[in-house]
Structures are given as structure tokens and as C-alpha cells.
């Protein structure tokens, strides 16, 4: 609940400072929280971990939208999306670099005894749990696949 309260305070501060970029980004978080709470079968109170997952989803959406805008030749819209993603990233734990992910995945491969690409599911199951919130799923999957292919 502490993160949700911080977000509410940050909305007010951004509005007072007339920082429209920050206001829009933080309001998007608030909106996602409200949608999650009111969704059918949703929790009435969200834990900070749940809110972080929502924020990570918003970041991913912003980055994908920016890629599409760049492909369509709309750089100003892509810049706006990336700026909002940067604001959102302030609310989530620092993401691991690909090199840090590789080190962790090598440890997981050693723990699980995986030896070939056929063991990808076993490695991904453990890696997803251990690196939840610290690494993007697509990046993690790519690194696991590369390391298992090396043998």
C-alpha cells in the first residue's frame, strides 16, 4: 500500500509543478491500479509487488509503442512514449543488465543440471521465479536459449 500512496503524492507534486509528462505517466499508474482493483475477480487491495508488475507492463507498452512510432516516422510521439517510460522506471527495481542476467542464468543452469535446449522449460521456470521483476521475460528467454545452445 505504501507504493500506491507514494504514487498519489507524486501525482499531486507533478500537477503542482506543471510537469505534464510526469503527471501523465503517474496518472497511468493510478489508472492501472484502479482497473486492477475493480476488475472482476480482482483484489480490493494490491501489494507493492502487484503494483510493480502493473508498472512493468506499462513500461513495456510504452517501449513497444515507441518502436511502432519510429517505424511510422513519428519520432516526436516516440520521444513522448520513451519519456513516460523513463518516469515509470523510477517506480520499479533496477533491471539487470544482459551481462548480469547471463551470470545468473549460468548459475541456474548449473543448479538444474540442464545440458541442452530441451531443458529450456526447466531453466526458464527457475529463472522466471528468481529474476521476477529484475529482468524482462523476452531478454531472459533469449539468453537462456543462447546458453543452452552453447551446451
Z-matrix of the N, CA and C atoms (Angstrom, degrees):
N
C 1 1.452
C 2 1.524 1 110.61
N 3 1.303 2 118.06 1 -24.22
C 4 1.459 3 121.61 2 -177.96
C 5 1.532 4 111.15 3 -62.98
N 6 1.312 5 117.69 4 -39.68
C 7 1.463 6 121.19 5 -179.68
C 8 1.526 7 110.22 6 -65.81
N 9 1.310 8 116.47 7 -39.66
C 10 1.465 9 120.09 8 178.92
C 11 1.534 10 110.99 9 -63.02
N 12 1.310 11 116.82 10 -40.76
C 13 1.463 12 120.74 11 178.08
C 14 1.527 13 110.78 12 -66.36
N 15 1.334 14 116.57 13 -39.17
C 16 1.462 15 121.23 14 177.94
C 17 1.524 16 110.28 15 -62.54
N 18 1.313 17 116.52 16 -40.56
C 19 1.464 18 121.02 17 179.31
C 20 1.531 19 110.06 18 -62.37
N 21 1.320 20 116.30 19 -43.23
C 22 1.469 21 120.12 20 179.04
C 23 1.534 22 110.90 21 -61.23
N 24 1.327 23 116.33 22 -42.83
C 25 1.468 24 120.37 23 177.77
C 26 1.526 25 111.09 24 -63.44
N 27 1.336 26 115.66 25 -40.03
C 28 1.462 27 120.16 26 -178.84
C 29 1.524 28 111.83 27 -67.37
N 30 1.327 29 117.23 28 -32.58
C 31 1.469 30 120.11 29 176.18
C 32 1.525 31 109.11 30 -62.05
N 33 1.320 32 115.72 31 -47.93
C 34 1.464 33 120.28 32 -179.15
C 35 1.537 34 111.00 33 -61.58
N 36 1.322 35 116.70 34 -44.23
C 37 1.467 36 120.71 35 -179.18
C 38 1.527 37 110.83 36 -63.79
N 39 1.328 38 116.91 37 -42.12
C 40 1.464 39 120.65 38 -179.81
C 41 1.525 40 110.69 39 -66.30
N 42 1.315 41 116.88 40 -37.98
C 43 1.466 42 120.39 41 178.57
C 44 1.530 43 110.58 42 -65.82
N 45 1.328 44 116.36 43 -43.17
C 46 1.462 45 120.35 44 179.76
C 47 1.529 46 111.62 45 -64.49
N 48 1.328 47 115.70 46 -34.03
C 49 1.460 48 121.06 47 -179.31
C 50 1.534 49 111.90 48 -83.50
N 51 1.332 50 116.83 49 -3.30
C 52 1.469 51 122.24 50 -177.88
C 53 1.531 52 111.49 51 57.86
N 54 1.325 53 115.76 52 35.33
C 55 1.467 54 122.45 53 177.34
C 56 1.531 55 106.65 54 -93.90
N 57 1.332 56 115.62 55 91.39
C 58 1.463 57 120.69 56 -172.51
C 59 1.524 58 112.54 57 -67.92
N 60 1.322 59 116.84 58 -35.68
C 61 1.456 60 121.13 59 178.62
C 62 1.532 61 110.38 60 -60.20
N 63 1.326 62 115.65 61 -51.44
C 64 1.458 63 121.62 62 -179.62
C 65 1.535 64 110.36 63 -65.05
N 66 1.325 65 116.84 64 -41.51
C 67 1.459 66 120.96 65 179.82
C 68 1.525 67 110.31 66 -58.90
N 69 1.332 68 116.93 67 -47.50
C 70 1.470 69 120.70 68 -179.48
C 71 1.520 70 111.80 69 -63.16
N 72 1.334 71 116.63 70 -42.63
C 73 1.459 72 120.45 71 -178.46
C 74 1.525 73 111.14 72 -65.18
N 75 1.326 74 117.43 73 -45.29
C 76 1.459 75 120.88 74 -177.12
C 77 1.537 76 110.38 75 -72.03
N 78 1.319 77 116.13 76 -34.16
C 79 1.468 78 118.98 77 175.29
C 80 1.522 79 110.94 78 -64.13
N 81 1.326 80 117.11 79 -33.76
C 82 1.470 81 120.63 80 177.41
C 83 1.530 82 110.00 81 -62.49
N 84 1.330 83 116.68 82 -38.07
C 85 1.463 84 120.28 83 177.23
C 86 1.525 85 109.49 84 -64.33
N 87 1.315 86 116.04 85 -48.00
C 88 1.462 87 121.18 86 -179.63
C 89 1.527 88 110.49 87 -58.52
N 90 1.308 89 116.15 88 -42.37
C 91 1.460 90 121.31 89 178.53
C 92 1.528 91 111.34 90 -62.48
N 93 1.318 92 116.88 91 -44.20
C 94 1.465 93 120.84 92 179.25
C 95 1.530 94 110.69 93 -63.37
N 96 1.323 95 116.70 94 -38.07
C 97 1.468 96 120.78 95 178.31
C 98 1.532 97 109.95 96 -64.20
N 99 1.323 98 116.48 97 -46.62
C 100 1.466 99 120.11 98 179.48
C 101 1.524 100 111.71 99 -62.53
N 102 1.320 101 116.87 100 -41.01
C 103 1.462 102 120.21 101 177.90
C 104 1.531 103 111.17 102 -63.11
N 105 1.325 104 116.55 103 -41.04
C 106 1.468 105 120.37 104 179.82
C 107 1.524 106 110.74 105 -65.99
N 108 1.320 107 116.82 106 -38.63
C 109 1.466 108 120.52 107 -179.36
C 110 1.528 109 112.23 108 -70.06
N 111 1.316 110 116.66 109 -35.86
C 112 1.463 111 119.87 110 -176.21
C 113 1.518 112 113.43 111 -93.60
N 114 1.327 113 117.64 112 -4.88
C 115 1.459 114 120.60 113 178.90
C 116 1.523 115 109.55 114 -64.46
N 117 1.312 116 114.75 115 148.14
C 118 1.461 117 119.37 116 179.36
C 119 1.523 118 109.18 117 -61.77
N 120 1.312 119 116.21 118 125.88
C 121 1.459 120 121.16 119 -178.37
C 122 1.518 121 112.93 120 80.52
N 123 1.321 122 117.56 121 4.71
C 124 1.465 123 121.18 122 -179.56
C 125 1.520 124 111.22 123 -80.05
N 126 1.320 125 115.17 124 162.59
C 127 1.466 126 121.02 125 178.20
C 128 1.522 127 109.40 126 -76.82
N 129 1.330 128 116.00 127 147.36
C 130 1.469 129 120.09 128 177.12
C 131 1.530 130 110.51 129 -77.70
N 132 1.320 131 116.74 130 -31.49
C 133 1.469 132 122.47 131 177.22
C 134 1.525 133 108.08 132 -124.22
N 135 1.310 134 116.46 133 131.64
C 136 1.457 135 121.29 134 179.38
C 137 1.521 136 110.32 135 -101.51
N 138 1.310 137 115.25 136 140.22
C 139 1.463 138 121.54 137 173.81
C 140 1.524 139 108.56 138 -78.47
N 141 1.319 140 116.24 139 161.84
C 142 1.467 141 120.09 140 177.65
C 143 1.528 142 111.28 141 -57.68
N 144 1.331 143 117.52 142 -37.31
C 145 1.469 144 121.24 143 -179.96
C 146 1.531 145 110.79 144 -62.81
N 147 1.327 146 116.77 145 -38.67
C 148 1.470 147 120.58 146 177.54
C 149 1.527 148 110.81 147 -65.38
N 150 1.317 149 115.90 148 -40.87
C 151 1.464 150 120.86 149 179.84
C 152 1.530 151 110.02 150 -66.01
N 153 1.318 152 117.03 151 -39.48
C 154 1.464 153 120.77 152 178.42
C 155 1.528 154 110.23 153 -62.23
N 156 1.329 155 117.11 154 -39.90
C 157 1.470 156 120.14 155 177.44
C 158 1.528 157 110.34 156 -62.68
N 159 1.327 158 116.39 157 -41.42
C 160 1.470 159 119.97 158 177.68
C 161 1.525 160 110.81 159 -61.26
N 162 1.324 161 115.97 160 -43.10
C 163 1.467 162 120.44 161 -178.81
C 164 1.526 163 110.32 162 -65.43
N 165 1.327 164 116.57 163 -40.78
C 166 1.463 165 119.54 164 178.71
C 167 1.525 166 110.70 165 -61.97
N 168 1.315 167 116.52 166 -37.19
C 169 1.462 168 120.68 167 177.27
C 170 1.526 169 110.17 168 -64.55
N 171 1.336 170 116.67 169 -41.74
C 172 1.461 171 120.79 170 178.11
C 173 1.528 172 111.41 171 -63.30
N 174 1.324 173 116.32 172 -40.14
C 175 1.468 174 120.84 173 178.74
C 176 1.524 175 109.81 174 -61.86
N 177 1.323 176 115.23 175 -46.33
C 178 1.465 177 119.98 176 -179.87
C 179 1.528 178 110.56 177 -60.76
N 180 1.333 179 116.82 178 -42.17
C 181 1.469 180 120.54 179 178.31
C 182 1.527 181 110.94 180 -61.32
N 183 1.324 182 116.89 181 -42.75
C 184 1.463 183 120.77 182 -179.02
C 185 1.533 184 110.68 183 -63.70
N 186 1.322 185 116.41 184 -43.30
C 187 1.464 186 119.87 185 -178.34
C 188 1.528 187 111.23 186 -67.28
N 189 1.331 188 117.07 187 -39.88
C 190 1.462 189 120.00 188 178.19
C 191 1.527 190 110.61 189 -66.03
N 192 1.326 191 116.91 190 -39.91
C 193 1.463 192 120.69 191 178.03
C 194 1.531 193 110.00 192 -63.51
N 195 1.328 194 116.56 193 -40.11
C 196 1.469 195 120.39 194 179.49
C 197 1.528 196 110.12 195 -62.24
N 198 1.326 197 117.25 196 -41.33
C 199 1.472 198 120.66 197 178.06
C 200 1.527 199 110.56 198 -60.31
N 201 1.318 200 116.10 199 -42.69
C 202 1.463 201 120.16 200 179.95
C 203 1.526 202 111.44 201 -66.86
N 204 1.319 203 117.02 202 -38.78
C 205 1.462 204 120.18 203 177.73
C 206 1.524 205 111.34 204 -64.61
N 207 1.331 206 116.74 205 -41.10
C 208 1.459 207 120.29 206 178.90
C 209 1.533 208 109.44 207 -63.02
N 210 1.328 209 116.26 208 -42.92
C 211 1.463 210 120.51 209 179.31
C 212 1.527 211 111.44 210 -62.81
N 213 1.328 212 116.36 211 -30.85
C 214 1.462 213 120.97 212 -179.94
C 215 1.529 214 112.10 213 -88.42
N 216 1.335 215 117.44 214 0.69
C 217 1.446 216 120.84 215 178.43
C 218 1.521 217 114.14 216 78.49
N 219 1.325 218 117.00 217 26.01
C 220 1.472 219 121.46 218 -179.39
C 221 1.521 220 109.36 219 -114.12
N 222 1.313 221 116.76 220 69.65
C 223 1.461 222 122.64 221 -175.14
C 224 1.515 223 113.00 222 -60.94
N 225 1.351 224 118.19 223 -36.09
C 226 1.470 225 120.19 224 -178.87
C 227 1.528 226 111.21 225 -63.36
N 228 1.336 227 117.19 226 -36.53
C 229 1.466 228 120.21 227 177.33
C 230 1.527 229 110.67 228 -72.26
N 231 1.322 230 116.37 229 -37.25
C 232 1.464 231 120.33 230 177.68
C 233 1.526 232 109.93 231 -63.86
N 234 1.326 233 117.55 232 -41.43
C 235 1.462 234 121.27 233 178.79
C 236 1.523 235 111.09 234 -61.08
N 237 1.322 236 116.60 235 -39.72
C 238 1.456 237 121.40 236 178.35
C 239 1.528 238 111.21 237 -63.09
N 240 1.327 239 116.30 238 -44.97
C 241 1.469 240 120.65 239 179.21
C 242 1.527 241 110.91 240 -63.07
N 243 1.323 242 116.80 241 -43.05
C 244 1.467 243 120.67 242 -179.67
C 245 1.524 244 111.51 243 -66.85
N 246 1.325 245 116.99 244 -35.37
C 247 1.467 246 120.50 245 177.85
C 248 1.531 247 109.97 246 -65.46
N 249 1.325 248 116.65 247 -41.55
C 250 1.466 249 119.84 248 177.47
C 251 1.528 250 110.14 249 -65.52
N 252 1.326 251 117.09 250 -40.47
C 253 1.470 252 120.47 251 178.91
C 254 1.527 253 110.18 252 -61.08
N 255 1.320 254 117.00 253 -38.22
C 256 1.468 255 121.06 254 179.17
C 257 1.524 256 110.89 255 -63.64
N 258 1.334 257 117.09 256 -40.66
C 259 1.466 258 121.10 257 176.87
C 260 1.532 259 109.69 258 -64.23
N 261 1.323 260 116.93 259 -43.88
C 262 1.465 261 121.07 260 -179.21
C 263 1.526 262 111.69 261 -62.48
N 264 1.337 263 116.41 262 -35.64
C 265 1.467 264 120.89 263 -178.08
C 266 1.522 265 112.55 264 -63.32
N 267 1.332 266 117.37 265 -19.09
C 268 1.461 267 120.70 266 178.51
C 269 1.530 268 111.77 267 -67.50
N 270 1.316 269 117.15 268 -18.44
C 271 1.466 270 121.38 269 -175.77
C 272 1.525 271 113.69 270 -97.66
N 273 1.309 272 117.74 271 -4.27
C 274 1.466 273 120.44 272 -179.62
C 275 1.523 274 110.08 273 -114.87
N 276 1.335 275 116.59 274 157.03
C 277 1.467 276 118.78 275 177.15
C 278 1.532 277 110.30 276 -60.69
N 279 1.312 278 115.82 277 152.19
C 280 1.460 279 120.86 278 179.31
C 281 1.531 280 109.75 279 -58.65
N 282 1.308 281 115.99 280 131.78
C 283 1.455 282 121.38 281 178.85
C 284 1.527 283 109.92 282 -76.91
N 285 1.320 284 115.92 283 145.12
C 286 1.458 285 120.86 284 178.06
C 287 1.524 286 109.92 285 -72.28
N 288 1.325 287 115.73 286 148.24
C 289 1.462 288 120.12 287 175.14
C 290 1.527 289 108.04 288 -76.52
N 291 1.341 290 117.99 289 161.24
C 292 1.468 291 119.66 290 177.48
C 293 1.537 292 112.79 291 -55.69
N 294 1.331 293 116.60 292 -34.64
C 295 1.464 294 119.92 293 179.45
C 296 1.533 295 110.37 294 -67.25
N 297 1.329 296 116.83 295 -41.76
C 298 1.470 297 120.65 296 178.57
C 299 1.519 298 110.87 297 -66.40
N 300 1.330 299 116.30 298 -38.12
C 301 1.465 300 120.25 299 177.62
C 302 1.520 301 109.64 300 -63.54
N 303 1.326 302 116.46 301 -42.38
C 304 1.466 303 120.72 302 -178.82
C 305 1.530 304 110.96 303 -60.41
N 306 1.333 305 116.70 304 -42.35
C 307 1.470 306 120.50 305 178.85
C 308 1.530 307 109.90 306 -60.61
N 309 1.329 308 116.27 307 -47.36
C 310 1.469 309 120.60 308 -179.13
C 311 1.526 310 111.52 309 -63.63
N 312 1.337 311 116.69 310 -40.71
C 313 1.465 312 120.57 311 -179.07
C 314 1.523 313 110.32 312 -66.32
N 315 1.329 314 117.51 313 -38.77
C 316 1.475 315 119.63 314 177.19
C 317 1.538 316 110.55 315 -59.85
N 318 1.345 317 116.45 316 -39.87
C 319 1.468 318 120.39 317 177.52
C 320 1.521 319 110.71 318 -64.07
N 321 1.313 320 117.03 319 -41.87
C 322 1.464 321 121.85 320 -179.42
C 323 1.529 322 110.47 321 -66.26
N 324 1.325 323 116.63 322 -39.87
C 325 1.464 324 120.66 323 178.03
C 326 1.528 325 109.41 324 -61.94
N 327 1.326 326 116.73 325 -41.95
C 328 1.466 327 120.58 326 178.48
C 329 1.533 328 110.71 327 -64.57
N 330 1.339 329 117.14 328 -41.54
C 331 1.474 330 121.12 329 179.93
C 332 1.521 331 111.81 330 -63.57
N 333 1.332 332 116.11 331 -43.21
C 334 1.466 333 120.03 332 -174.86
C 335 1.521 334 112.57 333 -84.11
N 336 1.315 335 117.42 334 -14.60
C 337 1.455 336 120.78 335 -179.50
C 338 1.522 337 112.44 336 74.71
N 339 1.304 338 117.40 337 21.63
C 340 1.464 339 121.93 338 -179.91
C 341 1.524 340 109.66 339 -67.50
N 342 1.346 341 115.17 340 141.81
C 343 1.451 342 118.48 341 -176.88
C 344 1.523 343 114.02 342 -132.30
N 345 1.327 344 117.38 343 -15.55
C 346 1.462 345 119.45 344 -176.23
C 347 1.528 346 110.21 345 -144.13
N 348 1.319 347 116.13 346 168.89
C 349 1.469 348 119.53 347 178.02
C 350 1.541 349 113.01 348 -58.63
N 351 1.310 350 117.47 349 -20.22
C 352 1.463 351 120.61 350 177.99
C 353 1.534 352 111.57 351 -66.14
N 354 1.327 353 116.90 352 -20.60
C 355 1.466 354 121.80 353 -179.65
C 356 1.534 355 112.57 354 -91.15
N 357 1.320 356 117.59 355 12.00
C 358 1.456 357 121.08 356 -175.76
C 359 1.530 358 112.48 357 -58.83
N 360 1.317 359 117.08 358 -41.83
C 361 1.466 360 120.72 359 -179.38
C 362 1.518 361 112.09 360 -60.79
N 363 1.324 362 115.32 361 -41.95
C 364 1.468 363 120.30 362 179.70
C 365 1.528 364 110.66 363 -63.31
N 366 1.320 365 116.82 364 -45.07
C 367 1.465 366 121.80 365 -179.23
C 368 1.529 367 110.60 366 -68.24
N 369 1.319 368 117.16 367 -44.44
C 370 1.470 369 121.03 368 -178.88
C 371 1.524 370 111.40 369 -62.54
N 372 1.325 371 117.58 370 -36.98
C 373 1.461 372 120.30 371 178.94
C 374 1.517 373 111.61 372 -59.78
N 375 1.320 374 116.15 373 -47.98
C 376 1.465 375 121.20 374 180.00
C 377 1.534 376 110.50 375 -69.55
N 378 1.334 377 116.00 376 -44.96
C 379 1.465 378 120.60 377 -177.20
C 380 1.530 379 111.28 378 -63.60
N 381 1.307 380 117.07 379 -40.38
C 382 1.470 381 120.51 380 -179.94
C 383 1.517 382 111.20 381 -61.61
N 384 1.315 383 116.42 382 -39.20
C 385 1.465 384 119.68 383 179.59
C 386 1.527 385 111.19 384 -71.71
N 387 1.319 386 116.84 385 -45.50
C 388 1.464 387 120.62 386 -176.35
C 389 1.526 388 112.69 387 -70.38
N 390 1.317 389 117.28 388 -31.98
C 391 1.457 390 120.67 389 -175.21
C 392 1.527 391 112.61 390 -108.23
N 393 1.327 392 116.64 391 17.87
C 394 1.464 393 120.85 392 179.79
C 395 1.525 394 110.02 393 -58.38
N 396 1.320 395 115.65 394 126.69
C 397 1.454 396 120.98 395 179.36
C 398 1.522 397 114.25 396 83.55
N 399 1.327 398 116.73 397 -10.40
C 400 1.461 399 120.12 398 -177.94
C 401 1.521 400 112.95 399 -106.62
N 402 1.346 401 116.27 400 -16.54
C 403 1.456 402 119.80 401 -177.04
C 404 1.523 403 109.80 402 -145.21
N 405 1.318 404 115.63 403 142.44
C 406 1.451 405 122.36 404 176.13
C 407 1.527 406 108.89 405 -69.37
N 408 1.314 407 116.71 406 137.66
C 409 1.467 408 121.59 407 -177.45
C 410 1.517 409 113.44 408 -59.03
N 411 1.321 410 116.97 409 -39.09
C 412 1.465 411 120.64 410 -178.86
C 413 1.524 412 110.50 411 -66.48
N 414 1.319 413 117.17 412 -44.04
C 415 1.464 414 121.61 413 178.78
C 416 1.525 415 109.93 414 -63.41
N 417 1.323 416 115.72 415 -44.62
C 418 1.461 417 121.21 416 179.76
C 419 1.524 418 110.63 417 -59.37
N 420 1.313 419 116.70 418 -47.33
C 421 1.463 420 121.91 419 -179.98
C 422 1.524 421 111.67 420 -60.14
N 423 1.322 422 116.47 421 -42.92
C 424 1.463 423 121.09 422 -179.90
C 425 1.527 424 111.15 423 -62.67
N 426 1.322 425 116.61 424 -44.24
C 427 1.465 426 120.82 425 -178.73
C 428 1.526 427 110.66 426 -67.22
N 429 1.331 428 117.73 427 -42.42
C 430 1.469 429 121.27 428 178.30
C 431 1.524 430 109.43 429 -59.91
N 432 1.336 431 116.43 430 -46.13
C 433 1.465 432 120.75 431 -178.59
C 434 1.532 433 110.71 432 -60.95
N 435 1.338 434 117.06 433 -43.29
C 436 1.464 435 120.92 434 -179.31
C 437 1.523 436 111.38 435 -64.19
N 438 1.331 437 116.75 436 -45.26
C 439 1.462 438 119.77 437 -177.73
C 440 1.533 439 112.39 438 -67.88
N 441 1.320 440 116.49 439 -37.56
C 442 1.464 441 119.02 440 178.38
C 443 1.533 442 111.48 441 -71.22
N 444 1.312 443 117.46 442 -31.04
C 445 1.476 444 120.80 443 178.09
C 446 1.531 445 110.68 444 -69.59
N 447 1.351 446 116.22 445 -29.99
C 448 1.459 447 120.07 446 178.14
C 449 1.530 448 110.82 447 -70.10
N 450 1.317 449 114.79 448 -25.75
C 451 1.457 450 119.86 449 177.48
C 452 1.456 451 111.44 450 86.33
